[in-house]
Amino acid sequence: MAVSRSALLGGMPRGGEPGMRLSIELSEAEGTRLREEARRLGVEPEDLARAALTDLLQSEDEDFRKAAEHVLRKNEELYRRLA
């Protein structure tokens, strides 16, 4: 699980916007792993889970943007001819 430093260090939006409260159930193994990783990083398990989710949601946007730019560059000549 890749967690960005900015998310762990407060890069997550809080306040200002209405939030969403989630309750998830983890297996015993998943809970243990989350607690161990949080302890290793020196953060609370809830903060680590929030940071991981924030990172995942941001990376999907970035992946889509990169894919769209690639398609646009790849087909730039075609688009120019069609214009």
N, C-alpha and C positions, 0 to 999 in steps of 0.2 A: 504494500500500500504506500504509494508516494504521497507525501504530505509536504506542501510548500512551506518554507520558512515564514513567508508573509502571513499565511493562514494561521500558523501557530503563534505568531507574534502579534496577533490582533488585526490582521488584514481582513477579517470577516466583518460584514456589515452588521451592526447592532443598533438598536434604537432607530428613531427616525421613521422607518417603514414598519408596517404591521408584520409581525413574524409568524412563524408556523412552528407549533410544538409537535414533536414526533415522539412516539414511544415505539421502540423496536425490541424484539426479543432475539437474543443471541444464544447460540448453543453454549454449553459450558466451556468448550474448547475455544470458541470465538471470544467469549468474555474474558477468559484467562489471557488469551493473546493480546486483546485490546488493553487490558490492565498492565501487562508486562511491557508492551510497547510504550504506553503512556508513562509508565514509571521510568523507562530508559530515557525518554525524551524530557522528563521533568514537567509533564503537564497532567491535567486531570483527564481521565478517560473520556468524559463527555466533550471536553475541548478537542481532543484528538479526533473523535468521531465527527464532530462538527467541521473540523479543518479538512478531514478526508473527504467529506461530502462536498464541501465548498470547492476543494481542488478538483474533484471529479466533474462537478457542474461547470466549472470554468474551463476545464480542458476540453470538454465536448464542444463548447463554443469555439475554442481555438482550433480544434481539429476541423470543424466545419468550415471556418474561415479559410484555413490553409487549403482545404480541398476545393473550395469555390474559386480561390485565386488561381490554383493550378489549372482548373478547367478553363477559366477565362483566358489565362496566358496561352494555354495549349491551342485554344480555338480563336485566338485574337485575329489572325489573318482572315479566317472565315467570317467572323463577325464584321470585320471591316469591309469585306467584299459585299456582304448582304446589306450593309447600311445604305 
